Amino acid sequence: MTARVVLQQADIARALTRISHEILESNRGGSDLVILGIPTRGVLLAERIGRILDSIEPGSGTVGSLDVTMYRDDLATNPTRTPARTAIPDGGIDGKTVVLVDDVLYSGRTIRAALDALGDIGRARAVRLAVLVDRGHRELPIRADFVGKNLPTSASERINVRLAETDDREEVTIQ
Amino acid sequence: MRHLLSTADLSRDSAIALLDLAEDMADVSNREVKKLPTLRGRTVVNLFFEDSTRTRVSFELAAKRLSADVITFSAKGSSVSKGESLKDTSQTLAAMGADGVVIRHSASGAPRVLADSGWIDAAIVNAGDGTHEHPTQALLDAFTMRKRIHGVASRGRALDGVRVVIVGDILHSRVARSNVWLLSTLGAEVTLVAPATLLPVTTSTWPVAVSHNLDDALSTTPDVVMMLRIQAERMNAAFFPSSREYSRQWGLDDDRVARLPADTMVMHPGPMNRGLEISAGAADSARSTVLEQVANGVSIRMAVLFHLLSGSDS
């Protein structure tokens, strides 16, 4: 099956800019904001959002990463996963608004694991979720607050997010 | 990797991956909530046929921090003291649904027997077998060295060019054997220093240099001096004339420590015989990593248990 491009480089950049503005608007400014990316591509997206936030409101783009491997509910049924780095910015998350960032929102299980991981690190004032693509098929009552693109898919289709930092090009395809 | 029986089985990449994983585990140990749900529902059995409070507690804490159920089984006061065999014990554990077995045994090779036997379908971790190996101790030693040398930038690094002097009873030391294999895999240069009576005859085939003179070895300003415990329980023959003479020739006393560069690490797997292989001054100096080794032990054992027990293909 051939892959169809649904978002190109410019679309991704626009979506991230819009999400950044929405984050600032819903938070009523950039104070006490922590952007946490979920490895691997969520971290890259979080860094980009952080840079955009910083350009709109200097000092508002505090970025970190949150690995959820240890909190997954499928560890016993899949091959051993290697955890990625968790880096919580200095000052922690207590009392802050945390925005989790991931590339694709699908079953919602990764986000459930992320919420558990976050709960062990501190007590955020609020947790929001930003994703580049929401493809549906949720298995848990979880929804995203900021969405780059809603992409209705069938469960048999594959969504590939490629970003310039890790891949040879920058696009979102459906296959 | 299905079992951890020997550091000789570890490739350079898998050893570095385990050390990196232990860094993540160490981060957890620094948090307020020192617990992960990772191994929830898994059962780890600590099967200790030989006393070792330090290692047993370390494994127990590691398993508990990963939310596994932990059963500790000491040979003393169990059916083993009534004559039950390793086979029967392990089959009993298999029937109880053990997913991982951490075994300490006075016989070299006992963990390998358990892993190859087919009596139990669990991941086996060697927690010290006779005079053979103690792989998690070597991993925690390597982790401690890497952390002291590279600090926060230690992820992904090996120990290339690090000069390690291991001093003492090499003959009976499983810690020394595991360290020799692992440190040389990671690129360190290892020198063994011991009286000739406490060196195994096979050292000529090991990837190490050998010396009988501690002062000569220390004059080369090594990065790490690892002192081994004189194992009184295994000293059933005249390996050296007297403990006083041993201490003078091969003990790390205050004078020898003073001659070392300030950043040379002094390591000891514990428990220490203060005044015999190591002086109190050396054990308590800023160079000493003894307590760091204990803390790092928990992180390393968490990494090993995660690695062996989390996946379906483990």
Chai-1 contact restraints between the chains, C-beta under 6 A:
chainA,res_idxA,chainB,res_idxB,connection_type,confidence,min_distance_angstrom,max_distance_angstrom,comment,restraint_id
A,M70,B,L36,contact,1.0,0.0,6.0,A-B,restraint_1
A,M70,B,T38,contact,1.0,0.0,6.0,A-B,restraint_2
A,Y71,B,P37,contact,1.0,0.0,6.0,A-B,restraint_3
A,L75,B,S310,contact,1.0,0.0,6.0,A-B,restraint_4
A,T77,B,S312,contact,1.0,0.0,6.0,A-B,restraint_5
A,P79,B,G311,contact,1.0,0.0,6.0,A-B,restraint_6
A,P79,B,D313,contact,1.0,0.0,6.0,A-B,restraint_7
A,T80,B,S310,contact,1.0,0.0,6.0,A-B,restraint_8
A,T80,B,G311,contact,1.0,0.0,6.0,A-B,restraint_9
A,P83,B,D24,contact,1.0,0.0,6.0,A-B,restraint_10
A,D120,B,V33,contact,1.0,0.0,6.0,A-B,restraint_11
